[in-house]
């Protein structure tokens, strides 16, 4: 990659290198949704906070209105000094788990993280403590004076509002970490000579230390302007992740699958714990008893394929076992009946599709699973 110039937009490398990237989400990590941790859309300025930009919040800096149209004008970057390695200086908007984890990981990988913006003073201070050298601001637009590439790491619904308050300098880039949105959500921040993209690590950001460790070997979905993609790929690879380009228009489905793989798995574990309580197990006991079984099922699916990994009464056509389960749940945990029925119906469909279950056995199981309430 050629050096990131602080005067003109750089050529960021040969797009042919992107042919090395996988075109579909890999199955080598437990997919997870990135939770940004509560940054607000408006991110109001903190009085007295260094770097807060005054002015009319209804218009981005450097914009002017003509009738009902707001025009963004290109303006030169204030010449942030580029590191000797030619990488862009990074700025992060959002001091929650995603922004902090990326800041820590990128800094550890040798990237210069120049600034963070967060409405929360405690988050700003923690970021500065864990990412030495980063300046902290209360207003998102302030990071643009400190970086070449800004990362918006706030909740999905807040991204557009945050971007609307940021006006990129010519030659600058803006990236968000949403698994749902494309680059169109950043349109209000664009100006001439700028680049936009997205960088979504498929990691559960419940804890910063665990998230930073989990980035190694994780998948990062990238998209955006062609002149930015090699930089995003290098960012992912430098923190030990695998960059993957998604097909256009696929992000909602990609994100829904991630939500099911992470939050869906946690919800299923909660159901398991509720049922296991009928057998006298608390949460810790449930995870100790059933956690290894769940891990084995995942390992079998990765080694053999999803359908061949399926075991249990649905594969055997064991209607008596199914009826006993339903009876126990009706008596002791009626709230989980709907979930149990839905999951076993899916198991029956898988078993039937792989020809492990005769059609008449599948029909009987479906009849038993019918809600008679």
C-alpha positions in Angstrom: 0.0 0.0 0.0 1.4 3.4 -0.9 1.8 6.1 1.8 -1.3 7.9 2.9 -0.7 11.5 1.8 -1.9 14.4 4.0 -2.2 16.6 0.9 -4.0 14.6 -1.7 -6.2 11.4 -1.8 -3.8 8.4 -2.2 -4.0 5.6 -4.6 -4.6 2.8 -2.2 -3.2 -0.2 -4.0 -4.0 -2.6 -6.7 -7.7 -3.7 -6.5 -6.6 -7.1 -7.9 -5.4 -8.0 -4.4 -9.0 -8.1 -3.3 -9.5 -11.2 -5.4 -7.9 -13.0 -2.5 -10.8 -12.2 -0.3 -13.6 -14.8 0.2 -17.0 -13.9 -1.3 -19.1 -15.5 1.3 -19.2 -15.5 5.1 -17.0 -18.2 6.5 -18.3 -20.7 9.1 -15.0 -20.8 11.1 -16.2 -18.5 13.8 -19.3 -18.4 15.9 -21.0 -15.4 14.3 -22.0 -12.5 16.5 -23.6 -9.2 16.2 -21.6 -6.2 17.1 -23.2 -4.2 19.9 -22.0 -0.6 20.0 -22.8 0.0 23.6 -25.1 2.9 23.8 -23.6 5.9 22.0 -26.3 8.4 21.2 -27.2 9.6 17.8 -26.8 13.3 18.6 -23.7 13.0 20.7 -24.2 16.5 22.2 -21.1 18.5 22.8 -19.7 18.5 26.4 -19.2 22.1 27.7 -15.5 22.7 28.0 -14.5 19.5 26.4 -11.4 19.9 24.2 -12.1 19.8 20.5 -15.9 20.5 20.7 -16.9 22.3 17.6 -19.4 25.2 18.0 -21.9 26.2 15.4 -25.3 25.4 13.9 -25.9 21.7 14.5 -28.5 21.7 11.7 -25.8 22.0 9.0 -22.4 20.2 8.6 -19.3 22.4 8.8 -18.6 24.0 5.5 -22.1 23.5 4.1 -24.4 26.1 2.7 -28.1 26.1 1.9 -29.6 27.0 -1.4 -33.4 26.8 -1.1 -34.2 23.4 0.3 -30.9 21.9 -0.8 -27.8 21.7 1.4 -24.5 21.6 -0.5 -21.3 20.1 0.9 -18.2 21.8 -0.3 -14.8 20.1 -0.6 -12.3 21.6 1.8 -8.7 20.7 2.4 -7.6 18.6 5.4 -5.5 20.5 8.0 -2.6 18.2 7.1 -2.4 15.6 9.8 1.1 14.2 9.7 1.0 10.7 8.2 2.9 8.0 10.0 6.2 6.8 8.5 4.5 3.5 7.5 2.1 5.3 5.2 -1.0 4.1 7.1 -3.8 6.5 7.7 -4.2 8.0 11.2 -7.4 6.5 12.7 -10.2 8.4 14.5 -13.0 6.6 16.3 -16.5 8.0 17.0 -18.0 6.0 19.8 -16.3 4.9 23.1 -18.5 1.9 23.7 -17.3 -1.8 23.5 -17.0 -1.8 19.7 -15.1 1.5 19.4 -12.9 0.8 22.3 -12.1 -2.8 21.2 -11.2 -1.6 17.7 -9.1 1.2 19.1 -7.1 -1.2 21.4 -6.7 -3.8 18.6 -5.7 -1.4 15.9 -3.2 0.4 18.2 -1.7 -2.9 19.2 -1.3 -3.8 15.5 0.7 -0.6 14.9 -2.0 1.8 13.6 -1.9 5.3 15.0 -5.2 6.0 16.7 -5.3 9.8 16.9 -8.7 10.6 18.4 -11.9 9.4 19.9 -15.3 11.1 20.3 -17.9 10.1 22.9 -20.6 11.9 24.8 -19.6 10.0 28.0 -16.6 11.5 29.9 -15.8 8.1 31.6 -15.6 6.4 28.2 -13.4 9.1 26.8 -11.0 8.7 29.8 -11.0 4.9 29.5 -10.2 5.1 25.8 -7.3 7.5 26.4 -6.0 5.2 29.2 -6.1 2.1 27.0 -5.1 3.8 23.7 -2.3 6.1 24.7 -1.8 9.2 22.5 -5.5 9.4 21.4 -7.1 12.8 21.9 -10.7 12.8 23.3 -13.6 14.9 22.2 -17.3 15.2 22.9 -18.3 16.1 19.4 -17.9 13.6 16.5 -16.9 16.1 13.9 -13.8 17.0 16.0 -12.1 13.8 15.3 -11.8 14.7 11.6 -9.1 17.3 12.4 -7.0 14.5 14.0 -7.2 11.7 11.5 -7.3 10.5 7.9 -9.8 7.7 8.4 -12.7 8.0 10.8 -14.7 5.0 12.1 -18.2 5.5 13.3 -18.9 2.8 16.0 -22.3 3.7 17.3 -25.7 1.8 17.1 -27.1 1.2 13.7 -30.0 3.7 14.1 -27.6 6.5 15.1 -25.1 6.2 12.2 -26.9 8.5 9.7 -27.5 11.2 12.3 -23.8 11.1 13.4 -22.6 11.2 9.8 -24.8 14.1 9.0 -22.9 16.2 11.5 -19.5 15.3 10.0 -18.1 16.9 6.8 -15.1 15.1 5.4 -12.0 16.8 4.2 -10.9 16.1 0.7 -8.8 12.9 0.7 -10.4 11.7 3.9 -12.4 8.5 4.5 -15.3 7.6 6.7 -16.3 4.0 7.7 -19.0 2.6 10.0 -19.1 -0.7 11.8 -22.7 -1.7 11.2 -23.5 -5.2 9.9 -26.8 -4.0 8.5 -26.2 -0.8 6.6 -24.3 -0.1 3.4 -22.2 3.0 2.7 -25.3 4.9 1.6 -26.0 5.7 5.3 -22.9 8.0 5.2 -24.0 10.1 2.3 -24.5 13.2 4.3 -20.8 13.3 5.2 -19.4 13.0 1.7 -17.6 15.7 -0.1 -15.5 15.8 -3.2 -12.5 13.5 -3.1 -13.7 11.5 -0.1 -14.2 7.8 0.4 -16.8 5.8 2.4 -17.0 2.2 3.5 -18.0 -0.3 6.2 -16.0 -2.5 8.5 -18.1 -5.0 10.5 -16.2 -7.5 12.8 -18.3 -10.6 13.3 -17.5 -10.7 17.0 -19.6 -10.5 20.2 -18.6 -7.2 21.9 -19.9 -8.1 25.4 -16.4 -7.6 27.0 -13.5 -5.6 25.7 -10.7 -8.0 26.6 -12.6 -11.0 25.2 -13.6 -9.1 22.1 -10.1 -8.0 21.3 -8.9 -11.7 21.7 -11.8 -12.9 19.6 -10.9 -10.6 16.7 -8.0 -13.0 15.9 -9.5 -15.5 13.5 -12.9 -13.7 13.2 -14.5 -12.6 10.0 -14.7 -8.9 9.1 -17.2 -7.9 6.4 -16.0 -5.0 4.3 -17.5 -2.9 1.6 -17.2 0.6 0.2 -15.4 2.6 -2.5 -12.8 0.7 -4.4 -10.0 3.0 -3.4 -10.7 2.2 0.2 -11.1 -1.5 0.2 -7.5 -2.5 0.3 -7.0 -0.3 3.4 -9.9 -2.0 5.1 -8.6 -5.4 4.2 -5.2 -4.5 5.6 -6.8 -3.3 8.8 -8.7 -6.6 9.2 -5.6 -8.7 8.5 -3.4 -6.7 10.8 -5.6 -7.5 13.8 -5.7 -11.2 12.8 -9.1 -11.2 11.2 -10.2 -12.4 7.8 -11.7 -9.7 5.5 -14.7 -10.8 3.4 -16.5 -8.8 0.7 -20.2 -9.3 0.7 -22.4 -9.3 -2.5 -24.3 -6.0 -3.0 -27.6 -5.9 -1.2 -26.8 -8.8 1.0 -26.1 -7.1 4.3 -29.6 -7.4 5.9 -29.6 -11.2 5.4 -25.9 -11.3 6.6 -26.8 -9.3 9.7 -30.0 -11.4 10.4 -27.9 -14.6 10.3 -25.4 -12.9 12.7 -28.1 -12.0 15.1 -29.4 -15.6 15.1 -25.9 -17.0 15.6 -25.1 -14.8 18.6 -28.2 -13.4 20.3 -30.2 -16.4 19.0 -27.8 -18.8 20.6 -27.9 -16.9 23.9 -31.7 -17.0 23.8 -31.6 -20.7 23.2 -29.2 -21.2 26.1 -31.7 -19.3 28.3 -34.5 -21.7 27.1 -32.2 -24.7 28.0 -31.6 -23.2 31.4 -35.3 -22.8 32.1 -36.0 -26.4 31.1 -32.9 -27.7 33.0 -34.2 -26.0 36.1 -37.0 -28.6 36.2 -34.2 -31.1 36.7 -32.8 -29.1 39.6 -29.9 -27.4 37.7 -29.1 -23.7 38.2 -27.5 -21.6 35.5 -23.9 -22.7 36.2 -25.0 -26.3 36.4 -26.8 -26.0 33.1 -23.8 -24.6 31.3 -21.5 -27.2 32.9 -23.8 -30.1 31.8 -25.1 -28.9 28.4 -22.3 -26.6 27.3 -20.0 -29.5 26.2 -22.9 -31.1 24.3 -23.6 -27.8 22.5 -19.9 -27.4 21.7 -19.8 -31.0 20.4 -22.8 -30.4 18.1 -21.1 -27.3 16.7 -17.9 -29.2 16.1 -19.8 -32.0 14.4 -21.5 -29.5 12.1 -18.2 -27.9 11.2 -16.6 -31.3 10.5 -19.5 -33.1 8.9 -22.0 -30.5 7.7 -25.1 -29.2 9.4 -27.6 -31.9 8.3 -25.3 -34.9 9.1 -24.6 -33.5 12.6 -28.2 -33.7 13.6 -29.0 -36.3 16.3 -31.9 -37.0 18.6 -35.5 -38.2 18.5 -36.4 -36.3 15.3 -33.8 -38.4 13.4 -35.0 -41.6 15.0 -38.7 -40.9 14.6 -39.1 -41.4 18.3 -42.7 -40.1 18.9 -42.9 -41.5 22.4 -39.9 -39.4 23.5 -41.4 -36.3 21.9 -44.7 -36.8 23.7 -42.9 -37.1 27.0 -41.0 -33.9 26.4 -44.1 -32.0 25.5 -45.9 -33.3 28.6 -43.0 -32.2 30.9 -42.9 -28.8 29.3 -46.7 -28.3 29.5 -46.5 -29.0 33.2 -43.3 -27.2 34.2 -42.2 -24.7 31.6 -45.2 -23.8 29.3 -43.5 -20.6 28.2 -40.9 -22.6 26.2 -43.3 -24.9 24.4 -43.5 -22.6 21.3 -39.7 -22.5 21.0 -39.4 -26.3 21.5 -42.0 -27.0 18.9 -40.5 -24.7 16.3 -37.0 -26.1 16.8 -38.1 -29.8 16.6 -40.2 -29.0 13.5 -37.0 -27.7 11.9 -35.1 -30.9 13.0 -37.9 -33.1 11.5 -37.5 -31.2 8.2 -33.7 -31.7 8.2 -34.0 -35.4 9.0 -36.6 -35.8 6.3 -34.5 -33.9 3.7 -31.5 -36.1 4.4 -33.7 -39.2 4.1 -33.0 -40.3 7.7 -36.7 -40.2 8.5 -39.6 -41.9 6.7 -42.4 -39.7 5.4 -45.0 -41.4 7.7 -42.8 -41.0 10.7 -42.2 -37.3 9.9 -46.0 -36.8 9.5 -46.6 -38.4 12.9 -44.0 -36.2 14.6 -45.5 -33.1 13.0 -49.0 -34.1 14.2 -47.6 -34.5 17.8 -46.0 -31.1 17.5 -49.2 -29.3 16.5 -50.3 -26.8 19.1 -53.5 -28.2 20.6 -54.2 -25.2 22.8 
